[in-house]
Amino acid sequence: MKVIVLLLLFASLMTPAQSQDNIWQPRPGTTWQWQLQGDINTSYAVQMYDIDLFDTSVATIQTLHDKGHVVICYFSAGSFEDWRPDASIFPAAVTGNPLDDWPGEAWLDISNLDVLAPIMKARLDLAVAKGCAGVESDNVDGYTNDTGFDLTYDDQLTYNRWLAEQAHQRGLSVGLKNDTDQVLDLVDFFDWSLVEECFEYDECEAYFPFIEAGKAVFAVSYEFPPDEVCPAVAALQFSWLFKSFDLNDEPPITCPVFKWYPF
């Protein structure tokens, strides 16, 4: 609880809540860079940067703003990470099975909003305080995984809608991350989406509702090269990146975007 109080105090000293009137809603084809580790390279000519909420300094975020970039801040809304500064306030009762291949990370019982709400609200307040225009809330598809909890489709839907509403109350843009099966139920609540390896898993079509709504789909491939992916996805109008799993400082290699919706 002490950590939450400190985060909220920091937020109140930094900046007031942002207006809901100017929430960032990117259009299909928006360019971007995604870097969650290492010193942020601020030199790329893209519209949006997606960076880590906790690890990125206010000074770096201000530098990105000064260069005309929109800044989106990453945090996990569906998993516990033992290295985060607020890790000590997560009760053991809401931390479940570990995530495969992610040491120190465990699924959260997202059905227990009484416990998680103040923690996630504090993280959203921190995003406002640090000058983020929006948030990328990760691991919001726990109900499809072996979390250790009996989570349902409706549990996830309730939690994800709550996250979106809380972000919007603070004037923050919010993206739907990887929750493929719930796109139709959530497209009206989220401002954009981010999907990893939809080409590899034949899931890209599921994200068409975002494009049809005039909202950007940020897509990432880790293993397939551009010369294989780009010809197959040229008409999707997704904002594609080719990255390593480490999400370090790598140039934002992308696919050309061809418009097929009349925006």
ZIHULIN-V831740 format. One record per backbone hydrogen bond with DSSP energy under -1.0 kcal/mol. CO is the residue of the C=O (numbers start at 1). NH is the residue of the N-H. If there is no record, write none. Layout:
CO,NH ; CO,NH
//
This chain:
1,5 ; 2,6 ; 3,7 ; 4,8 ; 5,9 ; 6,10 ; 7,11 ; 8,12 ; 9,13 ; 10,14 ; 11,15 ; 26,216 ; 27,30 ; 31,48 ; 33,50 ; 44,46 ; 47,70 ; 48,33 ; 49,72 ; 50,35 ; 51,74 ; 52,56 ; 57,61 ; 58,62 ; 59,63 ; 60,64 ; 61,65 ; 62,66 ; 63,67 ; 64,69 ; 65,68 ; 70,49 ; 71,133 ; 71,134 ; 72,51 ; 73,136 ; 74,53 ; 75,138 ; 78,108 ; 80,106 ; 81,84 ; 84,87 ; 86,89 ; 87,90 ; 91,94 ; 92,95 ; 94,109 ; 97,107 ; 99,102 ; 102,105 ; 104,82 ; 105,99 ; 106,80 ; 107,96 ; 108,110 ; 109,112 ; 111,113 ; 112,116 ; 113,117 ; 116,120 ; 117,121 ; 118,122 ; 119,123 ; 120,124 ; 121,125 ; 122,126 ; 123,127 ; 124,128 ; 125,129 ; 126,130 ; 127,132 ; 128,131 ; 133,173 ; 134,73 ; 135,175 ; 136,75 ; 138,77 ; 138,78 ; 141,144 ; 142,145 ; 145,147 ; 147,97 ; 149,151 ; 152,156 ; 153,157 ; 154,158 ; 155,159 ; 156,160 ; 157,161 ; 158,162 ; 159,163 ; 160,164 ; 161,165 ; 162,166 ; 163,167 ; 164,168 ; 165,169 ; 167,172 ; 168,171 ; 170,18 ; 173,135 ; 174,191 ; 176,194 ; 178,180 ; 179,182 ; 180,183 ; 182,186 ; 183,187 ; 186,189 ; 186,190 ; 192,176 ; 193,218 ; 194,178 ; 195,220 ; 197,201 ; 198,203 ; 203,206 ; 204,207 ; 205,208 ; 207,210 ; 207,211 ; 208,212 ; 209,213 ; 210,215 ; 211,214 ; 216,193 ; 217,239 ; 218,195 ; 219,241 ; 220,197 ; 221,243 ; 225,228 ; 225,229 ; 226,230 ; 229,233 ; 233,236 ; 234,258 ; 238,240 ; 239,219 ; 241,221 ; 244,247 ; 247,36 ; 247,37 ; 248,250 ; 251,253 ; 253,242 ; 261,263
//
